[in-house]
Amino acid sequence: MRLRAFVVVFQSMKDSEIPEAYRRLREVVKPWQLPVVVDLARHGATPYEILIASLLSARTLDTTTKVVAPRLFALANTPQKMIELDEKQIVRTINAVTFPEPKARQILALSQILIDQYNGLVPNDLEKLDELPGVGRKIANLVITQAFNTPGICVDIHVHRITNRWGYVHTKTPDQTEIALREKLPRQYWIETNGLLVAFGQNLCRPTSPKCSICPIYEFCERIGVTSHR
């Protein structure tokens, strides 16, 4: 991309600018690697595999999850098969992710709950998913959007940081950001928001020294909190 000088007055992103901003974001992220769970979903992963991969990916680099998740699924890709594994075997298999021991316990616990309460199926219900061990609001939203194509807003650090940087929301926590976006962002953009902004945040709209000079939506952004940029 060609470097450009800043010649506009920055402002908070307006509702009317969202369609054009998202159109540009879809174009700019095309060359970049998709978040691992989004990539798994596009390649036909089951709801259970998406749920487990989402749990494994928490606080773990996508490059690691991309290797570990298929390794675990080669051993067990259903709740019924998973509970047949020994906890230590799961830990050894997923050892490269962060917190492998707690995650192994959570995987076994939620697999048993799925068998006992949901006939071995992953529920397409945000609140029910939120109650599963180790899941929480972010992962629950990620699962309903990627496993079931159900509208939800998965707010991770990138979504929280970038939408506040735009000035589109003014929130202090990811949970507050989810609530604000549910109230403000048109429903048609909910499902794609996480995938777009994770790729955008990892490659261009970095936490420190973002590449504002080549940002395709720079004229819509208030750059809240940006003290230096490239």
C-alpha positions as CSV (number, residue, x, y, z in Angstrom):
1,M,0.0,0.0,0.0
2,R,1.1,3.6,-0.7
3,L,1.9,5.7,2.3
4,R,-0.4,8.7,2.7
5,A,-0.1,11.9,4.7
6,F,-2.9,12.8,7.2
7,V,-4.9,15.6,5.7
8,V,-8.3,15.1,7.4
9,V,-9.7,16.0,10.8
10,F,-10.3,12.8,12.7
11,Q,-13.7,12.1,14.2
12,S,-15.6,9.4,15.9
13,M,-16.9,6.7,13.5
14,K,-20.5,7.4,12.6
15,D,-23.3,4.8,12.1
16,S,-23.5,6.0,8.5
17,E,-19.8,5.1,7.9
18,I,-20.1,1.5,9.1
19,P,-21.1,0.0,5.8
20,E,-18.2,1.6,3.9
21,A,-15.8,0.8,6.8
22,Y,-16.7,-2.9,6.8
23,R,-16.5,-3.0,3.0
24,R,-13.0,-1.8,3.1
25,L,-12.1,-4.0,6.0
26,R,-13.2,-7.1,4.1
27,E,-10.9,-6.1,1.2
28,V,-7.8,-5.3,3.3
29,V,-7.9,-8.6,5.4
30,K,-8.1,-10.9,2.4
31,P,-4.3,-11.6,2.2
32,W,-4.0,-12.2,5.9
33,Q,-4.5,-15.4,7.9
34,L,-7.9,-15.9,9.3
35,P,-8.3,-16.5,13.1
36,V,-7.9,-20.2,13.7
37,V,-11.5,-20.8,14.8
38,V,-12.9,-18.9,11.8
39,D,-10.6,-20.9,9.6
40,L,-11.8,-24.2,11.1
41,A,-15.4,-23.2,10.6
42,R,-14.8,-22.4,7.0
43,H,-13.3,-25.8,6.5
44,G,-16.3,-27.7,7.9
45,A,-15.4,-28.2,11.6
46,T,-18.3,-29.5,13.7
47,P,-19.8,-27.4,16.5
48,Y,-18.0,-29.6,19.0
49,E,-14.7,-29.1,17.3
50,I,-15.3,-25.4,17.1
51,L,-16.2,-25.3,20.8
52,I,-13.0,-27.2,21.9
53,A,-10.8,-25.2,19.5
54,S,-12.2,-22.0,21.0
55,L,-11.3,-23.2,24.5
56,L,-7.8,-24.2,23.4
57,S,-7.2,-20.9,21.7
58,A,-7.8,-18.8,24.9
59,R,-4.6,-16.9,25.6
60,T,-2.8,-19.0,23.1
61,L,-1.3,-18.0,19.7
62,D,-3.3,-19.1,16.7
63,T,-0.2,-20.7,15.3
64,T,-0.1,-23.0,18.3
65,T,-3.8,-23.8,18.3
66,K,-3.8,-24.6,14.6
67,V,-1.4,-27.4,15.4
68,V,-2.8,-28.6,18.7
69,A,-6.5,-28.8,17.9
70,P,-6.2,-31.2,15.0
71,R,-3.9,-33.4,17.1
72,L,-6.5,-33.6,19.8
73,F,-9.3,-34.2,17.3
74,A,-7.4,-37.1,15.8
75,L,-7.8,-38.8,19.2
76,A,-11.3,-37.6,20.0
77,N,-13.7,-35.3,18.1
78,T,-17.0,-36.0,19.9
79,P,-17.9,-35.7,23.6
80,Q,-18.4,-39.5,23.8
81,K,-14.9,-40.2,22.5
82,M,-13.3,-37.4,24.6
83,I,-14.5,-38.7,28.0
84,E,-12.9,-42.0,27.1
85,L,-9.5,-40.3,27.2
86,D,-7.4,-40.0,30.3
87,E,-6.9,-36.5,31.6
88,K,-3.1,-36.9,31.5
89,Q,-3.3,-38.0,27.8
90,I,-5.2,-34.9,27.0
91,V,-2.7,-32.7,28.8
92,R,0.1,-34.3,26.9
93,T,-1.7,-33.8,23.6
94,I,-2.5,-30.1,24.2
95,N,0.6,-29.3,26.3
96,A,1.7,-26.5,23.9
97,V,-1.3,-24.3,24.7
98,T,-1.5,-22.1,27.8
99,F,-2.8,-23.7,31.0
100,P,-3.1,-27.3,29.5
101,E,-4.0,-28.9,32.8
102,P,-7.1,-26.7,33.6
103,K,-8.1,-26.8,30.0
104,A,-8.0,-30.6,30.0
105,R,-10.2,-30.7,33.0
106,Q,-12.6,-28.2,31.4
107,I,-12.7,-30.2,28.2
108,L,-13.7,-33.4,30.1
109,A,-16.2,-31.6,32.3
110,L,-18.0,-29.8,29.5
111,S,-18.0,-33.0,27.3
112,Q,-19.7,-34.9,30.1
113,I,-22.3,-32.1,30.5
114,L,-23.0,-32.1,26.8
115,I,-23.7,-35.9,27.0
116,D,-25.8,-35.7,30.2
117,Q,-27.8,-32.5,29.4
118,Y,-27.7,-32.1,25.6
119,N,-27.6,-35.6,24.1
120,G,-24.0,-35.0,23.2
121,L,-24.8,-32.0,21.1
122,V,-23.5,-28.4,21.4
123,P,-26.4,-26.1,22.2
124,N,-27.0,-23.2,19.9
125,D,-27.8,-21.0,22.9
126,L,-25.5,-18.2,24.2
127,E,-26.6,-18.5,27.8
128,K,-26.3,-22.3,28.0
129,L,-22.8,-22.2,26.4
130,D,-21.8,-19.4,28.8
131,E,-22.5,-21.8,31.7
132,L,-20.2,-24.6,30.4
133,P,-16.8,-25.0,32.3
134,G,-14.1,-22.7,30.9
135,V,-16.3,-21.1,28.2
136,G,-17.5,-17.7,29.2
137,R,-19.1,-14.9,27.2
138,K,-16.4,-14.5,24.5
139,I,-16.2,-18.1,23.6
140,A,-19.9,-18.6,23.7
141,N,-20.4,-15.8,21.2
142,L,-17.6,-17.3,19.0
143,V,-19.3,-20.7,19.0
144,I,-22.7,-19.5,18.1
145,T,-21.4,-17.3,15.3
146,Q,-18.9,-19.8,13.8
147,A,-20.6,-23.1,14.5
148,F,-24.2,-22.1,13.9
149,N,-24.0,-18.8,11.9
150,T,-26.2,-17.3,14.6
151,P,-25.9,-13.5,15.2
152,G,-23.6,-12.8,18.1
153,I,-20.7,-10.5,18.9
154,C,-17.5,-12.1,20.0
155,V,-15.5,-9.4,21.8
156,D,-11.8,-10.1,22.4
157,I,-9.0,-7.7,23.0
158,H,-8.9,-6.6,19.4
159,V,-12.6,-5.9,19.0
160,H,-12.7,-4.0,22.3
161,R,-9.6,-2.0,21.5
162,I,-10.3,-1.1,17.9
163,T,-14.0,-0.2,18.3
164,N,-13.0,2.1,21.2
165,R,-10.1,3.5,19.1
166,W,-12.5,4.4,16.4
167,G,-14.7,6.2,18.9
168,Y,-17.6,4.1,17.9
169,V,-18.1,2.9,21.4
170,H,-16.7,4.3,24.7
171,T,-16.4,1.3,27.1
172,K,-13.9,0.0,29.7
173,T,-14.3,-3.8,29.4
174,P,-15.0,-6.3,26.7
175,D,-18.4,-7.2,28.3
176,Q,-19.4,-3.5,28.1
177,T,-18.2,-3.4,24.5
178,E,-20.4,-6.4,23.6
179,I,-23.4,-4.7,25.2
180,A,-22.7,-1.4,23.4
181,L,-22.2,-3.1,20.1
182,R,-25.4,-5.1,20.4
183,E,-27.2,-1.8,21.0
184,K,-25.5,0.1,18.2
185,L,-24.0,-2.1,15.5
186,P,-26.4,-3.2,12.8
187,R,-27.1,-6.9,13.2
188,Q,-25.9,-7.8,9.7
189,Y,-22.3,-7.1,10.9
190,W,-22.3,-9.0,14.1
191,I,-21.0,-12.4,12.9
192,E,-18.1,-11.1,10.8
193,T,-16.9,-8.5,13.3
194,N,-14.6,-10.7,15.3
195,G,-12.8,-12.3,12.3
196,L,-12.4,-8.9,10.6
197,L,-11.1,-7.0,13.6
198,V,-8.8,-9.8,14.9
199,A,-7.0,-9.9,11.5
200,F,-7.1,-6.1,11.2
201,G,-5.7,-5.8,14.8
202,Q,-2.9,-8.3,14.3
203,N,-1.7,-6.9,11.1
204,L,-2.4,-3.2,10.8
205,C,-4.3,-1.6,13.7
206,R,-1.7,-2.8,16.2
207,P,-2.0,-2.0,20.0
208,T,1.1,0.2,19.8
209,S,2.3,2.2,16.8
210,P,-0.5,1.2,14.4
211,K,0.0,1.6,10.7
212,C,-2.3,4.6,10.4
213,S,-0.7,5.9,7.2
214,I,-1.9,2.9,5.2
215,C,-5.1,2.3,7.0
216,P,-8.1,2.0,4.6
217,I,-10.5,3.5,7.1
218,Y,-8.3,6.2,8.7
219,E,-10.7,9.0,7.9
220,F,-13.4,7.4,9.9
221,C,-11.2,6.8,13.0
222,E,-10.8,9.1,16.0
223,R,-7.6,7.3,17.0
224,I,-8.5,7.4,20.7
225,G,-5.4,6.4,22.8
226,V,-3.0,6.5,19.8
227,T,0.1,8.3,20.9
228,S,2.4,7.2,18.0
229,H,1.7,5.7,14.7
230,R,3.4,4.7,11.4
